[in-house]
């Protein structure tokens, strides 16, 4: 059996796509490969059935630096990100792998499924919730939408949809009101489990979008998790969008993305010395501090896309009324924080 050690230290979203390629390698060529991985996100490989511990000092092991050069043809060629590493494997290993599923391959164990979600630990009920990421990383600020528009979306569904805000401490995630605040309170594996328990996801193009598709949906729910993606014009939709997501893009509506995504990095320079501050990597059409392509996406449009899942029956509004939650919320404490939970009340949060 051919022994491969696959290496990739890019962002977690890229690693989710690598999980798909490893799955497809084994399903297309069963019994012909042993694979191990060295990546930036070991948490995404937990419980993965396709991995074998291999020794990189073993001369019989091939160490492969995994890439996806297909992205450079993404504006012209009819491929999704799911094809990126697969195409690379085919070229590098002389194979003919074909994707077997339109999603990454992130596994949640039966034990993890049996645990309460972080949200249930906080509010004391297992009612459905949506995860929202209202910011992003500083290297790609062009993906950010206006957090005040996210707030408008949250306010519109207040009392009917519970939103849980996530985001890393060192990224840009302005606090939203009337949400359960888990910013900085989830490591990567906890985020995977949170997605497993989530009814839906609201996010820009991000790791969370890929996890929404890759992580198994809980039993009794529709087989695909609702997800609304505020995408704009940076990426060609066929490269990023999953078929069951509401992927809100503006590609083709502006001169700067009339022939595919612009693939720019930042809206304005940050002065941090990163090459993404170079003029060639900056948005060429900024309106009110947003890329024009993101400015064109209104809160009402995002509200409409979320509402589609409820109108069609793929999602269910909260069954309990806000009055009940108000009476219960004061009895619950944020896990580990010892603070009362105003997320379900009318008062704004200050934590």
VENRA-V861162 format. One record per backbone hydrogen bond with DSSP energy under -0.5 kcal/mol. CO is the residue of the C=O (numbers start at 1). NH is the residue of the N-H. If there is no record, write none. Layout:
# VENRA-V861162
co:nh
CO:NH
CO:NH
This chain:
# VENRA-V861162
co:nh
2:4
2:34
3:62
4:6
4:36
5:7
5:64
6:38
7:66
8:40
11:14
11:15
12:16
13:17
14:18
15:19
16:20
16:105
17:21
18:22
19:23
20:24
21:25
22:26
23:27
24:28
25:29
29:32
32:2
34:4
35:52
36:6
38:8
41:44
42:45
43:46
45:48
46:107
48:51
50:35
54:56
55:58
58:61
60:3
61:63
62:5
62:64
63:65
64:7
64:66
68:71
69:72
70:73
71:74
73:76
73:77
77:79
80:83
81:84
81:85
83:87
84:88
85:89
86:90
87:91
88:92
89:93
90:94
90:95
101:103
105:107
106:216
109:113
110:114
111:115
112:115
117:121
118:122
119:123
120:124
129:199
129:200
130:164
131:202
132:134
132:166
136:172
137:140
138:141
140:143
141:144
146:149
146:150
147:151
148:152
149:153
150:154
151:155
152:156
153:157
155:158
157:160
157:161
160:318
161:163
162:130
163:180
164:132
165:182
167:184
168:171
171:173
172:136
179:181
180:165
180:182
182:185
187:191
188:192
189:193
190:194
191:195
192:196
193:197
194:198
196:218
199:226
200:131
201:228
202:133
203:230
204:206
206:210
207:211
208:212
209:213
210:214
211:215
214:106
218:221
226:201
227:229
227:246
228:203
228:230
229:231
229:248
230:205
231:234
232:250
232:251
233:262
234:263
236:239
236:240
237:241
239:81
242:245
245:247
246:229
246:248
247:249
248:231
248:232
250:253
254:257
255:258
257:252
257:260
260:259
265:142
266:283
274:277
275:278
278:281
279:282
281:265
281:266
285:292
287:290
290:287
291:294
291:295
292:296
294:297
296:298
298:302
299:303
300:304
301:305
302:306
303:307
304:308
305:309
306:309
306:310
307:311
308:312
309:313
309:314
309:315
321:324
321:325
322:326
323:327
324:328
325:329
326:330
328:331
329:332
329:341
332:341
334:337
334:338
339:334
340:342
342:345
